[in-house]
Amino acid sequence: MSADPASHLSPEDERAIYDLHQNDPADAGYRRFLSRMADPLVAKLVPSMRGLDFGCGPGPALSIMLREAGMAMADYDPCYAPDATLLAAQYDFVTCTEVVEHFRDPLAGWTQLASLVRPGGWLGVMTQLAPEVPANFLRWRYRDDRTHVSFHRLATLRWLATRFGFVLEQVESQAFLLRKQG
């Protein structure tokens, strides 16, 4: 599901909202939140593997955590770290935490993510799944964030995994690991 494009914020207004986020890499609570992705991912990796934190934000906390676990990391964010040369490579793993809900063109966004993962590599995604019941969707707090314009259900993630040649593993209610075949 996607929001009506007429409701999308301008890049400047979207950035102003992102600037209000408190994603401090030194915040133990934020690191605990991100560990729901980091811990299961690190269990599947080997130190010195090369990763990309796609949508790292102004304080790349997950990237820092993965460096601490021995991984080589690059950071990309269209607002805060817009080095497009990083998008021309493939990585052993790509993390994408609280990002896919911001995709204005979800198919293009997922196509880009899939292209960044080498065969046999991992894509780690964190997002809240949209409620199945329409009335619950209308009361869902996650959709109230005006920067959230693309919403996913588990069936959607399964379809995307198949479409792009991944095997999907749900490691937590909001954390998913996808292994690229090939």
C-alpha positions as CSV (number, residue, x, y, z in Angstrom):
1,M,0.0,0.0,0.0
2,S,1.2,3.5,-0.8
3,A,0.0,6.9,0.2
4,D,-1.5,9.2,-2.5
5,P,1.5,11.0,-4.2
6,A,-0.4,14.3,-3.6
7,S,0.2,13.8,0.1
8,H,4.0,13.4,-0.2
9,L,6.0,16.1,1.5
10,S,8.6,18.2,-0.3
11,P,12.1,17.0,0.2
12,E,12.8,20.1,2.4
13,D,9.7,19.4,4.6
14,E,10.6,15.7,4.9
15,R,14.2,16.6,5.9
16,A,12.9,19.0,8.6
17,I,11.0,16.0,10.2
18,Y,14.0,13.8,9.9
19,D,16.1,16.4,11.7
20,L,13.8,16.1,14.7
21,H,14.6,12.4,15.2
22,Q,16.7,11.5,18.2
23,N,18.8,8.6,16.7
24,D,21.9,9.0,18.8
25,P,24.5,6.2,18.4
26,A,25.4,6.6,22.1
27,D,21.7,6.1,23.2
28,A,21.5,2.6,24.8
29,G,17.8,2.4,24.1
30,Y,18.2,3.2,20.5
31,R,21.0,0.6,20.2
32,R,18.7,-2.0,21.9
33,F,16.1,-1.2,19.3
34,L,18.6,-1.7,16.5
35,S,20.0,-4.9,18.0
36,R,16.8,-6.6,17.0
37,M,18.3,-6.4,13.5
38,A,22.0,-6.3,14.2
39,D,22.2,-9.4,16.4
40,P,20.5,-11.9,14.1
41,L,22.3,-10.4,11.1
42,V,25.8,-10.6,12.7
43,A,25.1,-14.3,13.6
44,K,25.0,-14.9,9.8
45,L,28.1,-12.9,8.9
46,V,31.8,-13.3,9.1
47,P,34.0,-10.5,10.4
48,S,35.4,-8.2,7.7
49,M,32.4,-8.7,5.4
50,R,31.5,-5.5,3.6
51,G,28.1,-3.9,4.2
52,L,26.1,-0.8,3.4
53,D,23.8,0.9,5.8
54,F,21.1,2.2,3.3
55,G,19.3,5.1,4.9
56,C,21.7,5.5,7.8
57,G,20.4,8.9,8.9
58,P,22.5,11.6,10.5
59,G,23.9,9.3,13.2
60,P,24.7,5.9,11.6
61,A,24.1,3.9,14.8
62,L,23.5,0.5,13.2
63,S,26.6,1.0,11.0
64,I,28.7,1.8,14.1
65,M,27.3,-1.3,15.9
66,L,28.2,-3.5,12.9
67,R,31.7,-2.0,12.7
68,E,32.1,-2.9,16.4
69,A,31.2,-6.5,15.4
70,G,34.1,-6.4,12.9
71,M,32.3,-5.6,9.7
72,A,33.5,-3.1,7.0
73,M,30.7,-0.6,6.6
74,A,29.7,2.2,4.1
75,D,26.9,4.6,4.9
76,Y,24.4,6.0,2.4
77,D,21.4,8.3,3.1
78,P,19.8,10.5,0.4
79,C,19.6,13.4,3.0
80,Y,22.6,13.0,5.2
81,A,25.2,10.9,3.3
82,P,24.2,11.1,-0.4
83,D,27.3,9.5,-1.9
84,A,25.7,7.9,-5.0
85,T,28.9,6.1,-5.9
86,L,28.1,3.7,-3.1
87,L,25.0,2.6,-5.0
88,A,27.1,1.3,-7.9
89,A,28.6,-1.5,-5.9
90,Q,27.4,-4.8,-4.4
91,Y,27.8,-5.7,-0.8
92,D,27.9,-8.9,1.3
93,F,25.0,-7.4,3.2
94,V,22.8,-4.3,3.2
95,T,20.8,-2.9,6.1
96,C,17.7,-0.9,5.7
97,T,16.2,0.0,9.0
98,E,13.0,2.1,9.2
99,V,13.5,3.2,5.5
100,V,11.2,1.2,3.2
101,E,8.2,3.0,4.5
102,H,9.7,6.2,3.0
103,F,9.9,4.8,-0.5
104,R,7.8,7.1,-2.8
105,D,8.2,4.5,-5.6
106,P,8.3,1.2,-3.7
107,L,9.1,-1.0,-6.6
108,A,12.0,1.2,-7.7
109,G,13.3,1.3,-4.0
110,W,13.2,-2.5,-3.6
111,T,14.8,-2.9,-7.1
112,Q,17.6,-0.7,-5.9
113,L,18.0,-2.6,-2.6
114,A,18.1,-5.9,-4.4
115,S,20.8,-4.7,-6.9
116,L,23.1,-3.8,-3.9
117,V,23.2,-7.3,-2.5
118,R,25.6,-9.8,-4.1
119,P,24.4,-13.3,-4.7
120,G,24.5,-15.2,-1.4
121,G,24.4,-11.9,0.5
122,W,21.9,-10.6,3.0
123,L,19.4,-7.8,3.1
124,G,18.3,-6.7,6.6
125,V,15.0,-4.8,6.7
126,M,13.2,-3.3,9.7
127,T,9.8,-1.9,9.3
128,Q,6.4,-2.2,11.1
129,L,4.0,-4.4,9.2
130,A,0.7,-2.8,8.2
131,P,-2.4,-4.2,10.0
132,E,-4.4,-6.7,8.0
133,V,-7.8,-5.3,9.1
134,P,-8.7,-2.0,7.4
135,A,-10.1,-0.4,10.6
136,N,-6.9,-1.2,12.4
137,F,-4.9,0.4,9.6
138,L,-6.8,3.6,10.1
139,R,-5.9,3.7,13.8
140,W,-2.3,2.6,13.2
141,R,0.1,5.2,14.6
142,Y,2.9,4.3,12.1
143,R,0.8,5.7,9.2
144,D,0.4,9.0,11.0
145,D,4.1,9.9,10.3
146,R,3.7,12.0,7.2
147,T,7.1,10.8,5.9
148,H,5.8,7.2,5.8
149,V,4.2,6.7,2.4
150,S,4.7,3.0,1.7
151,F,3.3,0.3,3.9
152,H,4.1,-3.5,3.8
153,R,2.4,-6.6,5.0
154,L,4.1,-9.9,5.5
155,A,2.5,-11.2,2.2
156,T,4.1,-8.2,0.5
157,L,7.5,-9.0,1.8
158,R,7.1,-12.6,0.7
159,W,6.2,-11.4,-2.8
160,L,9.1,-9.0,-2.9
161,A,11.5,-11.8,-1.8
162,T,10.3,-14.1,-4.5
163,R,10.3,-11.3,-7.1
164,F,14.0,-10.4,-6.4
165,G,15.3,-13.9,-5.7
166,F,15.6,-13.8,-1.9
167,V,14.6,-16.2,0.8
168,L,12.8,-14.3,3.6
169,E,13.3,-15.0,7.3
170,Q,11.3,-13.0,9.9
171,V,13.6,-12.7,12.9
172,E,11.4,-10.4,15.0
173,S,8.0,-8.8,14.6
174,Q,9.6,-5.9,12.7
175,A,13.0,-7.4,11.6
176,F,13.5,-9.4,8.4
177,L,16.5,-11.0,6.9
178,L,16.5,-11.8,3.2
179,R,19.2,-14.1,1.7
180,K,19.8,-13.5,-2.0
181,Q,19.9,-16.7,-4.0
182,G,22.5,-17.5,-6.6
